[in-house]
Amino acid sequence: MECTVSWTGAAGTQSGMGFVAETGSGHVLAMDGAPDEARPENGGRNLAPRPMETVLAGAGGCTAYDVVLILKRGRHDVRGCSVKLSAERAETDPKVFTRIQMHFTVTGKGLQPAAVERAIAMSHDKYCSATIMLGKTAEIVTSFELKDG
């Protein structure tokens, strides 16, 4: 897996904190920092997600992918899956995630709570490399709800 991250600066200057990531699969992801009124040269322009937001989003995508795949392989009629993540970070540098709450909403026909709980646990314990890595510094707490549809 490869990725190249390049500083974009601000419109031809060497200021701003915008970055563009080009992934090995040929996709582009923009990232930016928050504005810093005290030190404008160190701040971003709020034009894209923060880098740590993309880490959190990547973890959500990784685990949701696993949950859907595990349910489909078990021949469950899964029709939708979303996960809402909220994270707490350490107060001092490096400001790693210390706690991540993941709430899954899984939609399908006749889904059994035990099957969804098992899929989430398998992702968390065995398959999702992103959450397993983040679990080295953060307590990861999961919950879920089922919707018939």
C-alpha positions as CSV (number, residue, x, y, z in Angstrom):
1,M,0.0,0.0,0.0
2,E,1.3,3.4,-0.9
3,C,0.3,7.0,-0.5
4,T,1.9,10.4,-1.3
5,V,1.0,13.4,0.8
6,S,1.9,16.8,-0.6
7,W,1.7,20.2,1.0
8,T,-0.5,22.5,-1.1
9,G,0.2,25.8,0.7
10,A,-2.1,28.6,0.0
11,A,-2.4,29.7,-3.6
12,G,1.2,29.6,-4.6
13,T,2.6,30.8,-1.3
14,Q,4.3,28.8,1.4
15,S,1.7,29.5,3.9
16,G,-1.4,27.5,5.0
17,M,-1.6,24.0,6.2
18,G,-3.4,22.2,3.3
19,F,-2.3,18.8,2.1
20,V,-3.4,16.5,-0.7
21,A,-3.0,12.7,-0.4
22,E,-2.8,10.6,-3.5
23,T,-3.5,7.0,-2.7
24,G,-2.0,4.0,-4.3
25,S,-5.4,3.1,-5.8
26,G,-5.4,6.4,-7.6
27,H,-7.7,8.5,-5.4
28,V,-7.2,11.9,-3.9
29,L,-8.0,13.1,-0.4
30,A,-7.7,16.7,0.8
31,M,-6.8,17.6,4.4
32,D,-6.4,21.0,6.1
33,G,-5.9,22.4,9.5
34,A,-8.0,24.7,11.6
35,P,-7.4,28.4,11.4
36,D,-5.0,29.7,14.0
37,E,-5.9,33.4,14.8
38,A,-2.9,33.7,17.2
39,R,-0.4,32.4,14.5
40,P,-2.0,32.6,11.1
41,E,1.1,31.2,9.4
42,N,0.6,27.9,11.4
43,G,-3.1,27.5,10.7
44,G,-5.1,26.1,8.0
45,R,-8.0,27.5,6.0
46,N,-10.6,25.0,7.1
47,L,-11.1,23.7,3.5
48,A,-11.0,20.0,4.2
49,P,-11.1,17.5,7.1
50,R,-8.3,17.5,9.7
51,P,-5.7,14.7,9.3
52,M,-6.9,13.0,12.6
53,E,-10.5,13.2,11.3
54,T,-9.4,11.2,8.3
55,V,-7.8,8.6,10.7
56,L,-11.1,8.3,12.5
57,A,-13.1,8.1,9.3
58,G,-10.7,5.4,8.0
59,A,-11.3,3.3,11.1
60,G,-15.1,3.7,10.6
61,G,-14.8,2.7,7.0
62,C,-12.6,-0.3,7.8
63,T,-14.9,-1.7,10.5
64,A,-18.2,-1.0,8.6
65,Y,-16.7,-2.8,5.6
66,D,-15.9,-5.8,7.8
67,V,-19.4,-5.9,9.4
68,V,-21.2,-5.8,6.1
69,L,-18.9,-8.5,4.6
70,I,-19.2,-10.8,7.6
71,L,-23.0,-10.5,7.6
72,K,-23.1,-11.1,3.8
73,R,-20.9,-14.1,4.0
74,G,-23.2,-15.5,6.8
75,R,-26.0,-15.1,4.3
76,H,-27.8,-12.4,6.4
77,D,-30.0,-10.0,4.5
78,V,-28.0,-6.8,5.3
79,R,-29.2,-3.8,3.4
80,G,-27.5,-0.9,5.2
81,C,-24.7,-0.1,7.7
82,S,-23.5,3.1,9.2
83,V,-21.3,3.8,12.1
84,K,-21.1,7.0,14.1
85,L,-17.8,7.5,15.7
86,S,-16.8,9.9,18.5
87,A,-13.3,10.1,19.9
88,E,-11.5,11.6,22.8
89,R,-7.9,12.6,22.5
90,A,-5.0,13.1,25.0
91,E,-4.6,16.6,26.2
92,T,-0.8,16.7,25.6
93,D,1.3,15.8,22.5
94,P,1.1,13.4,20.9
95,K,-2.6,13.9,21.1
96,V,-3.5,10.3,20.5
97,F,-7.0,8.9,20.6
98,T,-7.7,7.7,24.1
99,R,-11.3,6.6,23.7
100,I,-13.4,5.9,20.6
101,Q,-17.1,5.2,20.7
102,M,-18.6,3.4,17.7
103,H,-22.3,3.1,17.3
104,F,-23.5,1.0,14.4
105,T,-26.9,1.2,12.7
106,V,-27.4,-1.9,10.7
107,T,-30.5,-2.3,8.5
108,G,-31.8,-5.6,7.0
109,K,-34.5,-8.1,6.8
110,G,-34.7,-10.5,9.8
111,L,-31.3,-9.7,11.2
112,Q,-30.6,-11.3,14.5
113,P,-28.9,-9.2,17.2
114,A,-26.4,-12.0,17.9
115,A,-25.2,-12.1,14.3
116,V,-24.6,-8.3,14.3
117,E,-22.9,-8.4,17.7
118,R,-20.7,-11.3,16.4
119,A,-19.8,-9.4,13.2
120,I,-18.8,-6.3,15.2
121,A,-16.7,-8.3,17.6
122,M,-15.0,-10.2,14.8
123,S,-14.1,-6.9,13.1
124,H,-12.9,-5.4,16.3
125,D,-10.9,-8.4,17.5
126,K,-9.6,-10.0,14.3
127,Y,-10.1,-8.2,11.0
128,C,-10.1,-4.4,11.2
129,S,-6.4,-3.4,11.1
130,A,-7.3,0.3,11.7
131,T,-9.3,-0.2,14.9
132,I,-6.8,-2.9,16.1
133,M,-4.0,-0.3,15.7
134,L,-6.0,2.4,17.4
135,G,-6.8,0.1,20.2
136,K,-3.2,0.2,21.3
137,T,-3.8,3.7,22.7
138,A,-7.6,4.0,22.8
139,E,-10.4,2.2,24.6
140,I,-12.8,1.2,21.9
141,V,-16.4,0.9,22.9
142,T,-19.1,-0.4,20.5
143,S,-22.8,-0.4,20.5
144,F,-25.4,-1.1,17.8
145,E,-29.0,-0.8,16.8
146,L,-31.0,-2.8,14.3
147,K,-33.5,-1.4,11.8
148,D,-35.8,-3.6,9.8
149,G,-35.8,-2.6,6.2
